[in-house]
Amino acid sequence: MSFLPGMEVVLKSGSPVMTVESVSSHDPDDTDYVVTCIWFGGKNKVRKRDFYAYCLIDFDEVRECCEEDDEPEYPTEEEEELR
């Protein structure tokens, strides 16, 4: 999967919705590239971190999957602070 700045993503293991800020490679054969993401954490602090692309999934895929179910559960600010 190719990620582009502005896309909404989440970690495959679960996370808040994050926005892609930048990517280190646009080569489709490169599976080990780094994606820089930003999101709001506890107390509305802006967080920023680099993740390997293989750890992320496009949030639109998660949204489509959950439209059939109830609203997806995301960590509360208190749960986020405990991470």
C-alpha positions as CSV (number, residue, x, y, z in Angstrom):
1,M,0.0,0.0,0.0
2,S,1.2,3.5,-0.8
3,F,0.6,6.3,1.7
4,L,0.4,9.9,0.7
5,P,0.5,13.1,2.9
6,G,-2.9,14.0,4.2
7,M,-4.2,10.4,4.3
8,E,-5.8,9.2,7.6
9,V,-4.2,6.0,8.9
10,V,-4.2,3.8,12.0
11,L,-1.8,1.2,13.3
12,K,-2.8,-2.3,12.4
13,S,-2.6,-3.1,16.2
14,G,-4.9,-0.2,17.0
15,S,-4.3,3.5,17.6
16,P,-6.0,6.9,17.3
17,V,-6.6,8.1,13.8
18,M,-3.5,9.8,12.5
19,T,-2.7,12.0,9.5
20,V,0.2,11.2,7.2
21,E,2.6,14.2,7.2
22,S,5.3,12.8,5.0
23,V,6.7,9.5,3.5
24,S,10.4,8.6,3.0
25,S,9.8,6.8,-0.3
26,H,7.2,6.7,-3.1
27,D,8.8,3.6,-4.7
28,P,6.0,0.9,-4.8
29,D,8.7,-1.8,-4.5
30,D,10.0,-0.4,-1.3
31,T,8.1,-2.1,1.6
32,D,10.4,-0.8,4.4
33,Y,9.8,2.9,4.1
34,V,9.0,5.3,6.9
35,V,5.7,7.2,7.3
36,T,5.7,10.3,9.6
37,C,2.3,10.7,11.2
38,I,0.7,13.4,13.4
39,W,-2.3,13.2,15.7
40,F,-3.9,14.7,18.8
41,G,-3.0,12.9,22.0
42,G,-4.1,13.4,25.6
43,K,-4.8,17.0,26.6
44,N,-5.0,17.9,22.9
45,K,-1.2,17.8,22.5
46,V,-0.1,17.3,18.9
47,R,2.0,14.1,18.7
48,K,4.3,13.2,15.9
49,R,6.1,9.9,15.2
50,D,7.6,7.8,12.5
51,F,6.2,4.4,11.7
52,Y,7.2,1.7,9.2
53,A,4.6,1.6,6.4
54,Y,3.9,-2.1,7.0
55,C,2.6,-1.2,10.5
56,L,-0.1,1.1,9.1
57,I,-3.5,0.7,7.4
58,D,-5.6,3.2,5.6
59,F,-8.3,4.4,7.9
60,D,-10.9,4.3,5.0
61,E,-10.5,0.5,5.1
62,V,-11.3,0.4,8.8
63,R,-14.2,2.8,8.3
64,E,-15.7,0.6,5.6
65,C,-15.4,-2.5,7.7
66,C,-17.0,-0.8,10.7
67,E,-19.9,0.8,8.9
68,E,-21.7,-2.6,9.1
69,D,-21.0,-2.8,12.8
70,D,-21.5,-0.2,15.6
71,E,-19.1,2.7,15.9
72,P,-15.5,1.6,16.3
73,E,-14.0,2.0,19.8
74,Y,-11.0,4.3,20.1
75,P,-9.0,5.0,23.2
76,T,-10.2,7.7,25.4
77,E,-7.9,10.5,26.3
78,E,-7.3,8.8,29.7
79,E,-6.5,5.5,28.0
80,E,-4.2,7.3,25.5
81,E,-2.3,9.0,28.4
82,L,-1.6,5.5,29.9
83,R,0.1,4.3,26.8
